Amino acid sequence: MDAETLLRLAREKTVSSRNRLAEAMVDMFSARGRDLSERERSLMVDILKRVLREIEHSVRKRISADLATRQDAPRALICFLASDEIDVAYPILSQSRVLQDADLIEVIRNRTLEHQLAIAVRFQVSEAVTDALVESGNQTVITEMLGNPDAEISAATMDYLVEQSQRVDTFQEPILRREDLPPDVAKRMFMWVSAALRKYILSEFGLDADTVDDLLEKAAQEGLSTEPVAQRAPAATLAEKLHAKGNIDPDLLISALHDGEIALFVQLFARMSGMRATLVQRMLFEPGGEGLAIACKALDFSREDFSVLFLMSRQARPEASRNVRQAHLHVMDMFDRMVANDCRKVLRKWQRDQDYLKALLSVEGDGTAESQSSKASRSQRSPKV
């Protein structure tokens, strides 16, 4: 079709002429885009913008799908399609590289929730655009954006979202999963979660408040170290090598604790038991030692080896000697009464459930988190004997 034919179709008011016009222009953009002069391209965009609202919905969807991945598509036309109904706009909003930050921010501020969600899952979202998404105030949109690893989030915005996560529980998991989450921020969140467990631990184990506060602080410091990953890697590397050679046994674990090598002990026990290191870390510092007892029983540790491991794990705990003795007597009595096969079933559950620790540490203000924490903590008690 030549320009005269296109203009004739543009002057006609029928549905078929509108559809033929749109399809012809898209074909020309796709097949002959390099041959079009700037004047011709400008004319075609102008005509399309005038008739686009009047053509069939299905044709608009086809135009959007065809142009979404074309980097040479006219920006004016792409912006026009980005503001259309969501099923037309979605390919453009989620895929088009022609759209600039200003275009996306304009859509966020003036179009629907569905348009905002399409932008939140884009292949790339700049800090300016994520700021606009956060300013929208929609929790669903923000949660989707947080779950998008290609969304860039400024330090100030991340701090704001972390603060908001204290009351908006749906923010917590995607924030904790982000690779760009600063270690100090992660530690802060861990402490909030620990605080949510405080009431349960006080009522369930009968410990005094000061002891519980000290234990939770210690667990947070050990569970989310702010040291660079490169400084923590040697322990994991060594544990992997020893495990491959079959050299991890109770004597080696006891030696690691005796030398104060907490990180090495955690990695060794994780390899030996098949559990995640974060769960082993929690077991090591939990108040009663029930989880450690179950795991050691499942791994066929002798009574003497478990007793030594438990006592060494208590050395760094801020408890009076009387409390240690009482805890030792209690956990050894439990260890003696437990059945190894039952403990292996519990250990298998811990090995399979990759989100166990996360569920244990979930927190929200309506009581759901407390319920999750209670269930998770109960699962670490002694199996029925």
N, C-alpha and C positions, 0 to 999 in steps of 0.2 A: 504493500500500500504506500502511496505517496502522500505528501502533506495535504494535497487537495482532498483526497479521499478521507483522510482522518478528520479534516475540518467538516466535511459533509456529514460524517457520522456524528460528530460532536453536536451539529445543529439539530439532528433528529432527536426526538423525544421518546422513542420507543425503547422498550426494555432490550430487545434484541440488538438494536444499534449501539446502545450503551455497552452491552456485553462484548460485541464484536470489536468495538473501539478499544476497550480495556485489554482484551486478549491480544489484539494486534500490537498495541504499544508494548506490552510485556514481552511479546515475541521479538520486537525490534530491539528492546533493551538487551535481551539475552543473546540474540544472534548477531546483531549488527551494531552493538554499542560502540565499538571502536570507530565505526564509519560515520557516526552521527556528529554533526557540528554542535557547538555549544548552543547556537540559536535553536537548532532542531530539538535538542534535548530540553532546553528551557520551555519551548512551545509544548512539547509532549507532557512535561510535568504540569504545566499550567492547565492543559486540557484535562488531564487525569484528575487533578485536584477539583476541577469544576464538576465533573460528572461522577466522581468516585462514590459519593453518597447515594447516587441514584441507581447504580448498577446492582446486579444480583449479589446477595450476601456470599454465595459460594464463589463467585468470581473474585470478590475482594479477598477472600481467604486464599485463593490460588495466587493472586498477585502478591500478597504478603509472604506466602511460603516461597515463591520464586525469588523475591528480592531480599529475603532475610539474610541470606549468606553471601550476597553480592557486595563486595567492597566498593564497587564503582556505581552503586545505585545512588540516585539523586537524594541528597540529604533532606530536601524539602518534602519529597514524596515519602521518604521513610518516616519522618516526623509526623506526617499526616496520618499514615497508617498506624503509627504507635499510639495514637489517640483514639483509634476506632474501637469498636466493641472488642472485648477481650479475646474472643476466639480468632478475630482477625489480627489483633495487635500482638498476641502472644509470641508468634515466631520472631517478630521484629524486636520486641522487648527482650527476649531471652537470647537472641543470636546475633542481631545486627551489630557489626563493628562500626557502622556509619554513625550511629547515635553517639553524641557527645554527652559529657556530664550534665551540661545545662539542659539538654533535651530530656534526659532521664529525670532530672530533678523537677522539671516542669510537669512531667507526667505524674510523678509521685504526689505532687502538691494539688493536682487538679483532676486526677482520674480516680478510678475505683480501687477498692482493696485488691481485686484480682490483678489489676495492672501493677500495683505495688509488689505483690507476690511474684509476678513474672520477673520483675527487675531484681528482686531479692535472690533469685536463683540463677542469675546471669553467669556466663562463663568468666566474667571479670567485673568486679564492682569496686570502684575507687572509694577512697576515704570520704570524699565529698558526697558521693551518692549514699554511702552507708549512713552518714550523718543525717541526710534527708530522710532516709527510711526510719531511723530512730526517732527523728522529730515528728514523724507521723503518729507516733504513740500507740500504734497497733501491735499488740503483743504477738499475734500470729505472724505478722510480717517480720518482726524483729527476730523471732525464734527461727524462722526459715533463713534469714540472713546470717544468723550466728552459725547455722549448720552448713553454710556454704564456705568451703575452704578457700574459694577464690575471692571472697569478699575481704577487702582490706579495711581494718578497723584501727582508727587512731588510738593512741594511748589514753587520751582524755575520754573518748567515747567508751572504750573498754572499761575504764574505771567507773564510769556512770552505770554501765550495764551490770557490772559486778555488784555495785551497790543495790541496783534494782532487783537483782536475783535473790536478795534476802526475802522479798515479798512475792516475786514472780517465779514460781518454781520451775516453769518450763524453760527459763533461761539457763538454769544451772548445768544440766547435762551438756548442751551444745557448747557452753563456755568452757567447761572442763575438758572437752574433747579438742578444743582448738590448739593447734601447734604453736600459734603465736601468743598464747597466754603467758604473760610474764610469771616466773616462778614465785615472786613475792605475792602476786595477786592470787595465784593458786593456793598458796599457803594461807592467805587470809580467808578464802572460801572454806578451806579445810577446817579452820578454826571455828567458823560459824556452824559448820555441820557438827563438829565436836561439841559445841555448846548445846546443840539441839539434843544430843545424846545424854547430856549431863543429868537431866531429871530422871531419866530411865535408870542410869547406872546408880544414882544415889538410892533410888527406891528398891532396886533389884538386888544390889550387893551389900547394901548397908554400910558403905564407906562414908567417911566424913568428907565434907565439901572441899576442904583444902587439899586432901589427897587426890580426889577426883580431878580438881582443877590442874594439879601438877601433872597427873598422868596424861590428861588430854593435851596439855601443852607439849609434853615430851613426845607424845605420839605424832603431833603435828610437825614438830621439828624433824623427827626421824623419817616420817612418811613422805614429806615433801621437802626434801633438801633443796636449798638454793644454790648448791654447788653446781658448776658447769657439768654437763653430761660427760665430757671427756675425763673429768676427775673421778666419776663414779664407774666408768666403764671397766677398769681393770678387775674389780671384784666379780662382775658378771662374766667377764672373759675367763678368768681363772676357774670359776665354778663350772662353766661349760666344759672346759678341758678336763677337770677332775671327774665330772659326771660321765663324760665319754669314756674315760679309762676305768670307771667303776670304783673310784677311790674315795667316794663320799660315804662316811659311816659315822656313828655316834661319837667316836673318839675325835674325829676331825671337827665335828660341830662343837663339842665341848672345848676343844683347843682354841677355836675361833673366838668363842665367848670369853674364855679365860684371858685371851690376849686383847680383849676389848675391840675386836674386829666385828662390829655389829653388822656393817654392810656386807661383809663376806659371809657371815653366818646366815643372813637373810637369803643371799643368793644361793648358798649351798643347800639350805633347807628347801628352798623353792624348787631347785633342780631335783632333789631327792624325792620330794613329795608330789611334784607335778602341779603345785599351786602357783598362783601369781605371787611375785615378790611383795606386792602391796598387801596382800592378805596375810602373808607370813609376818610382815612388819607389824600388822595390827595384832596378830596373835601373840607376838612376843611381848607386847606392851599392854595387853588387856588386863583388867584388874585381877580376875580369878585364875587365869591360866587354863581355862577349860578347853579352849580351842587347841592350844599346844598339846594338852593331854590327849585329846581325841586323835590328833594327827600322829603323835608318837606311838600311841597304842595301835593305830592302823598300820604303822610302819614296823611293828614288832620290836620296838625299843624295849630293852630290859627295864625293870623297875628302877634299878640303880642308875642307869643312864638318864632316864627321864628325871629322876630326882635331882641329879646334878645339873641338868639343863635348866630345870625350873628355878633352882636356887641361884644359878648364875644370871639368869634373865632378870632376877629381882634386884641384883646388886645396884643397878643404876636408878632404881625406883625410890622416890622420896617417902618410904614407909618406915615406921619404927620396927625394930627387930621383933617385937611382940606380934605385930601384924604379919610379918613375913612367916614367923613360925606357925601362926594359925592358918594362914593361907596354904602353907606347905602341907600341914596335916590334912587339910580339907581336900586339896587337889590329889594327894597321894591316895587317900581313901577312895576318891572317885576313880582314879586310875586303876586301882585294884579291882573295883567292882565292874568296870566296863568290859564288854565283850568285843574282842578284836574284829570279828566279822561285822558287827553293827557299826563299829568305828570306820571300817573300810567303806561302808555304804555312805556314811557322812562325808568322808574324804572324797569319794567319787563325785558327790554332788558339788563339793567345792571346786573340784577340778573342772567340771563341766560348766559351771555357772560363771561365765566371764564377767557378768555385771553384779556379782554378789556384793562386793565391797561397795560399789556405787549405790546399790539399793540400800545397803546398810547405812550409808552416809547421806541419803536423800533427806531434804528438809523442806518443810513448808509450814505455813502458819495455821492450817486448818486441822492439824492433827494427823494427817495422812502420813507424814514423815515419821511421827512418833510410832505409828502402827507398823510401818515398814521396819524401823529400827528394832522394835520389839520382836517382830518375827525373825529378823535376821540374827539378832542376838540369841534368841531361843534356839535357833538351829545350831549354835555352837555349844550348847550344853551337852552333858553326857547323854548318850543314847540310853534308851530303856534297857534295863538288865533283868 
